[in-house]
Amino acid sequence: MKIPLAGEFGGLPRRQVVALGVAFLLAVTTGIFVAQKVFRSNREPAFSTSTSLSTSNAEGTSAPVPETSSAATAGAVDETFHRVEIVGQEVRSVAVQRDGKIVLSGYFDKADGDWHNSIVRLNPDGTVDLSFKTKAGGSVHAIALQSDGKIVLAGDFRNVNGVAHRTVARVNSDGSLDESFNTGRAGDKEAYCLAIQHDGKILVGGSFTTFDGASHQHFVRLNANGSVDPSFNARADQGPSRMIAQPDGNILASGSFAKPTGPRYGFTRVRPDGSPDRSFKPPWLDDCKAMGLLPDGKILVGKKAGPVMRLNADGSVDATFVSGLNVDQIIAALAVDNRGRIIVVGEFIVTGDFETRCVARLNSDGSLDRSFSCPRGFRSPIVCAAVTPENDVIIAGNFAARVLRLRGGP
């Protein structure tokens, strides 16, 4: 099984980027898993790999003959996956399409020598998909895949494919601009995260206080054609870092806001009209950035430091889930494979009789999956992760290789 990785891996920045903190997106819409995070730039260029790999470093200067057996060590870097050379600041978001192609976004200029401003699509083997032609005039913090193959972009950009579009835009499956999607003047400031509802409406969160000229305090919902949905009235004092649209129409939002639109600091749920859902009573979760929705309605959350938690649908802690991972720093993203195993990435160190850095996998009951072996892990943060249809893992982050695929194992 392979694992796609994405994030910032060390190219020199063209301009100073404001740290947005950590933003994670895990969307379980139409069977697609998406993870997203934003880190302040980190220039440490190298990372360590599992001692089971016969390579001098993760940048592949002395790559071995690749393993082809499905029994290859879970967590090992898949050397059959092409290591795309991304030039620029960072990768911030990754999503895997149903056909196995991988969409990456962030703030970068080139991929394998060709211009791919802030968004690129890879084939399942890691090579650049030259049929996908999208260029953004600025950074793309978040991407969301629609069931019809179209892709929604959000970030701090002013144009897409040379056409004026601010903050939010949508492209067709070939990367051409979807001209039927019109967001007007869009946000006065950048957008951090996206979520697509089952009815096709699009949730956007960010630092903006106006959207298309009207007051919208950090939250807005768009109709399928890009126009603002006036029936949604969620507000907060800061933008959310992550949102999830639940099948029942309710919306989960996480971040570090002090006065959210709901009753809980840093993590809340609002009703379909944006009003607080006061029946939802999670524990106090300050600076919660990573979360995911499970098929049974339970909720995974990861905060700045501490264990991964599973909550019941009403927000109460699920005591049957006992996390085998208690991190010392940041959980940036969570992704779930089709066997219910949980990929955890970020900036952390696991010590003791099982050591790893920045990446680990939990079993569905929360216990640490020791078969997923990356003993020395990565010395720089992993920004985001997504799972392929084969249960491999794509990761990206502040390490030199930029994007890697890890084997998922049996």
C-alpha positions in Angstrom: 0.0 0.0 0.0 1.3 3.5 -0.8 0.9 6.8 1.0 1.0 10.2 -0.6 2.7 13.0 1.3 2.6 16.8 0.6 4.0 19.9 2.3 6.9 22.4 2.3 10.3 20.9 1.7 12.8 23.6 1.7 12.9 25.8 -1.5 13.9 29.4 -0.9 10.9 31.7 -0.6 10.2 34.4 -3.2 8.6 36.5 -0.5 8.0 36.4 3.2 4.8 34.5 4.0 2.7 35.3 7.0 2.4 32.3 9.3 -1.1 31.0 9.3 -0.5 28.4 11.9 -1.7 24.9 11.2 -4.8 24.1 9.1 -6.0 20.7 8.4 -8.6 19.5 6.1 -9.9 15.9 6.0 -12.9 15.7 3.7 -14.8 12.4 3.5 -17.0 13.5 0.6 -17.7 11.0 -2.1 -15.1 8.7 -0.7 -12.2 11.2 -1.1 -9.8 11.9 1.8 -8.2 15.3 1.9 -5.7 16.7 4.4 -4.4 20.1 4.7 -2.1 22.2 7.0 -0.2 25.4 7.0 3.2 25.8 8.7 5.5 28.7 9.1 8.5 28.3 6.8 11.1 25.9 8.1 14.4 25.7 6.2 15.7 22.4 7.5 16.4 20.5 4.3 16.8 16.9 5.3 14.8 14.2 6.9 15.6 10.7 8.2 14.1 7.6 6.7 13.4 4.1 8.1 16.6 2.1 8.6 15.0 -0.6 6.5 15.7 1.5 3.4 19.0 1.2 1.7 19.3 4.8 0.7 21.7 7.4 1.9 19.0 10.1 2.4 15.4 10.8 1.5 16.4 12.9 -1.5 17.3 9.7 -3.3 21.0 10.3 -4.1 21.7 6.6 -3.9 18.3 4.9 -4.5 18.2 1.1 -4.2 16.4 -1.3 -6.4 12.8 -0.7 -5.3 10.7 -3.2 -3.4 7.8 -4.4 -5.4 6.2 -6.9 -3.0 3.0 -6.0 -1.3 4.6 -7.3 1.9 7.1 -4.4 1.9 7.4 -2.7 5.2 4.4 -0.5 6.0 5.6 3.1 6.5 8.6 2.7 4.2 9.2 5.3 1.5 8.0 3.9 -1.9 11.0 4.3 -4.2 8.8 3.5 -7.2 7.0 6.8 -6.7 8.5 9.6 -8.8 10.0 12.3 -6.7 8.7 15.5 -8.3 10.9 18.5 -8.0 8.9 21.4 -6.7 10.5 24.8 -6.8 9.1 27.5 -4.5 7.9 28.0 -0.9 5.7 25.1 0.1 3.0 22.5 -0.5 0.0 23.2 1.8 -2.7 20.8 0.7 -3.0 17.4 -0.9 -6.1 15.5 -2.3 -6.3 12.1 -4.0 -8.9 11.8 -6.8 -11.0 8.6 -7.3 -8.7 7.7 -10.3 -5.6 7.9 -8.0 -4.3 11.2 -9.4 -2.9 13.5 -6.7 -3.7 17.3 -6.6 -1.2 19.5 -4.7 -1.5 23.2 -3.8 0.5 25.7 -1.9 2.8 28.5 -2.9 5.3 27.4 -5.5 6.4 28.1 -9.1 7.5 25.0 -10.9 7.2 21.2 -10.8 9.8 19.2 -12.7 10.9 22.3 -14.5 7.6 23.4 -15.9 5.5 26.3 -14.6 2.7 25.2 -12.3 1.9 28.2 -10.2 0.7 27.1 -6.8 -1.2 24.0 -8.0 -0.2 20.9 -9.8 -1.7 17.4 -10.5 0.4 14.2 -10.4 -0.3 10.9 -12.0 -0.6 7.9 -9.6 3.1 7.2 -10.2 4.1 10.7 -9.1 4.9 12.1 -12.5 3.4 15.5 -13.4 0.0 15.3 -15.3 0.7 17.7 -18.1 -3.0 17.6 -19.2 -3.9 19.6 -16.1 -3.3 23.3 -16.7 -4.1 25.6 -13.8 -2.0 28.6 -12.7 -2.9 30.8 -9.7 -1.7 34.3 -9.1 -0.8 33.8 -5.5 -0.9 31.0 -2.9 -3.6 28.3 -2.8 -4.1 27.2 0.8 -6.9 24.7 0.3 -8.5 22.5 -2.3 -11.7 20.6 -2.3 -12.7 17.9 -4.9 -16.3 17.9 -6.1 -18.0 14.7 -7.1 -18.2 15.9 -10.8 -14.4 16.2 -11.0 -14.3 19.9 -10.6 -11.8 21.4 -8.0 -12.5 24.4 -5.7 -9.5 26.5 -4.7 -9.2 28.9 -1.8 -6.3 31.0 -0.7 -4.6 34.4 -1.2 -4.7 34.8 -4.9 -5.9 37.5 -7.3 -6.3 35.5 -10.6 -6.5 32.0 -12.0 -5.3 31.2 -15.5 -4.9 35.0 -16.0 -8.5 35.8 -15.2 -9.4 37.9 -12.2 -10.6 35.8 -9.3 -10.0 36.7 -5.7 -9.8 34.3 -2.8 -12.0 31.5 -4.2 -12.3 30.0 -7.7 -13.2 26.7 -9.3 -11.6 24.8 -12.2 -12.8 22.0 -14.4 -11.2 18.5 -14.3 -8.7 19.5 -17.0 -7.6 22.6 -15.0 -9.4 25.1 -17.2 -11.3 27.9 -15.3 -14.9 27.2 -14.6 -16.5 30.4 -15.9 -19.9 29.4 -14.5 -18.6 29.9 -11.0 -18.7 33.6 -10.0 -17.7 34.8 -6.6 -17.9 38.5 -7.4 -15.4 40.6 -5.5 -14.8 37.6 -3.1 -13.0 38.1 0.2 -11.1 41.2 1.4 -8.5 38.8 2.9 -7.4 35.3 2.4 -9.4 32.0 2.8 -7.9 29.1 4.8 -10.2 26.2 4.4 -13.1 24.7 2.4 -15.8 22.1 2.8 -18.4 20.9 0.3 -21.8 20.0 1.5 -23.9 17.1 0.1 -26.2 19.6 -1.6 -23.2 21.1 -3.5 -23.0 24.3 -1.5 -19.4 25.3 -0.5 -18.3 26.4 2.9 -15.4 28.9 3.1 -13.4 30.0 6.2 -10.6 32.5 6.5 -9.4 35.9 7.7 -11.8 37.9 5.6 -14.5 40.1 7.2 -16.3 40.9 3.9 -17.1 38.7 1.0 -18.3 40.1 -2.3 -18.8 43.4 -0.6 -21.0 42.3 2.3 -20.1 41.6 5.9 -19.1 38.0 6.6 -17.0 37.5 9.7 -14.6 34.7 8.7 -17.4 32.3 7.6 -19.4 32.3 4.3 -21.4 29.7 2.4 -21.6 29.8 -1.4 -24.2 28.4 -3.7 -23.0 25.9 -6.4 -22.6 28.8 -8.8 -20.3 30.8 -6.5 -22.9 33.4 -5.3 -23.2 34.0 -1.5 -25.9 32.0 0.3 -27.6 34.7 2.5 -29.3 32.1 4.7 -26.0 31.1 6.4 -25.0 33.4 9.2 -22.1 31.9 11.1 -19.6 34.4 12.6 -16.4 34.3 14.7 -13.6 36.6 15.9 -11.0 34.6 13.8 -11.1 32.3 10.9 -11.4 28.6 11.3 -8.5 26.4 10.2 -10.7 23.5 9.3 -14.4 22.8 8.5 -16.3 19.6 7.9 -19.8 19.4 6.4 -21.7 16.6 8.1 -24.3 14.5 6.2 -27.1 15.9 8.3 -26.2 19.5 7.3 -24.5 20.5 10.5 -21.0 21.9 10.3 -17.9 21.3 12.4 -15.3 24.0 12.7 -12.0 24.1 14.5 -9.3 26.6 15.0 -8.0 29.0 17.7 -10.9 31.5 17.8 -11.7 32.8 21.2 -15.4 33.8 20.5 -16.7 31.2 18.0 -20.1 31.2 16.6 -20.8 28.3 18.9 -20.4 27.6 22.7 -16.9 26.1 22.7 -13.5 27.7 22.3 -11.5 26.4 19.4 -14.0 23.7 18.4 -17.6 24.0 17.7 -20.6 22.9 15.6 -23.1 25.0 13.9 -26.5 24.2 12.4 -27.3 24.4 8.7 -28.2 28.1 9.1 -25.0 28.9 10.9 -26.5 29.2 14.4 -24.7 27.5 17.3 -25.6 23.9 18.0 -25.8 24.0 21.8 -26.6 20.3 22.0 -23.0 19.7 20.9 -20.8 19.6 24.0 -17.2 18.6 23.3 -14.4 18.9 25.9 -12.3 22.1 26.1 -10.1 21.9 23.0 -7.8 24.9 22.7 -6.1 25.4 19.4 -7.6 22.3 17.8 -6.4 22.1 14.2 -6.8 18.5 13.0 -10.1 16.7 12.7 -11.9 14.1 10.7 -15.4 12.6 10.4 -15.8 8.8 10.6 -18.5 6.9 8.7 -20.4 6.2 11.9 -20.6 9.9 12.8 -17.9 9.9 15.4 -15.3 12.6 15.2 -11.5 12.5 15.4 -9.7 15.5 16.7 -6.0 16.4 17.3 -4.9 19.5 19.1 -1.6 21.3 19.5 -0.3 18.8 22.0 -1.7 15.7 23.6 -3.4 12.5 22.3 -5.6 12.0 19.3 -9.2 11.8 20.6 -12.4 10.3 19.3 -15.7 12.0 20.2 -19.2 10.7 20.0 -21.7 12.4 17.7 -22.9 14.7 20.6 -19.3 15.8 21.3 -18.7 13.7 24.4 -15.4 11.8 24.6 -15.6 8.2 23.4 -14.0 6.3 26.3 -13.6 3.1 24.2 -10.9 4.9 22.1 -7.6 4.9 23.9 -4.9 6.7 21.9 -1.5 5.1 21.8 -0.1 8.4 20.6 0.4 11.4 22.9 2.4 14.0 21.0 4.6 16.7 22.5 4.0 19.4 19.8 1.6 19.6 16.9 -0.8 17.3 15.2 -1.2 18.9 11.8 -3.5 16.4 9.9 -5.4 13.2 10.3 -6.4 10.8 7.5 -8.3 7.5 7.6 -7.7 4.6 5.3 -10.4 2.1 4.1 -9.5 -0.3 7.0 -10.2 2.4 9.6 -6.6 3.0 10.5 -5.7 6.6 11.3 -2.7 8.4 9.8 -1.3 11.1 12.1 1.2 13.7 10.8 2.6 16.9 12.1 5.6 18.0 14.2 6.2 15.6 17.0 8.5 12.9 18.4 7.5 9.5 19.7 10.1 7.9 22.0 10.4 4.7 24.0 10.4 1.2 22.6 8.9 2.5 19.3 10.4 5.6 17.9 9.2 7.9 15.1 9.1 11.5 14.1 6.2 13.5 12.5 4.3 10.4 11.2 2.5 7.5 12.9 -0.5 5.3 12.3 -3.1 4.2 14.8 -5.4 1.2 14.7 -9.1 1.9 14.6 -9.3 1.4 18.4 -6.6 4.1 19.0 -3.7 1.8 19.7 -0.4 2.5 18.0 0.0 0.5 14.9 3.6 -0.9 15.3 3.5 -2.5 11.9 3.7 1.0 10.3 7.4 1.4 10.8 9.3 4.6 10.1 11.8 4.3 13.0 13.6 7.6 12.6 10.8 9.4 10.8 11.3 13.0 9.6 13.3 15.8 11.1 11.0 18.5 9.6 7.3 18.8 10.0 4.9 17.0 7.7 2.2 19.4 6.6 -0.5 17.2 5.1 -1.4 13.7 4.2 -3.9 11.8 2.1 -4.6 8.1 1.5 -4.7 6.5 -1.9 -7.3 3.9 -3.0 -4.7 1.2 -2.3 -4.2 2.5 1.3 -0.8 4.0 0.6 -0.1 7.4 2.1 0.9 10.6 0.3 2.7 13.0 2.6 4.1 16.5 2.1 5.8 18.9 4.4 8.9 20.9 5.3 11.4 18.2 4.3 13.7 18.2 1.2 11.7 15.7 -0.9 8.5 17.8 -0.8 6.2 14.9 -1.7 6.6 11.2 -0.9 4.5 8.1 -0.9 4.7 5.7 2.0 3.7 2.1 1.7 0.5 1.2 3.6 1.3 -2.5 3.9 -1.3 -5.2 4.0 
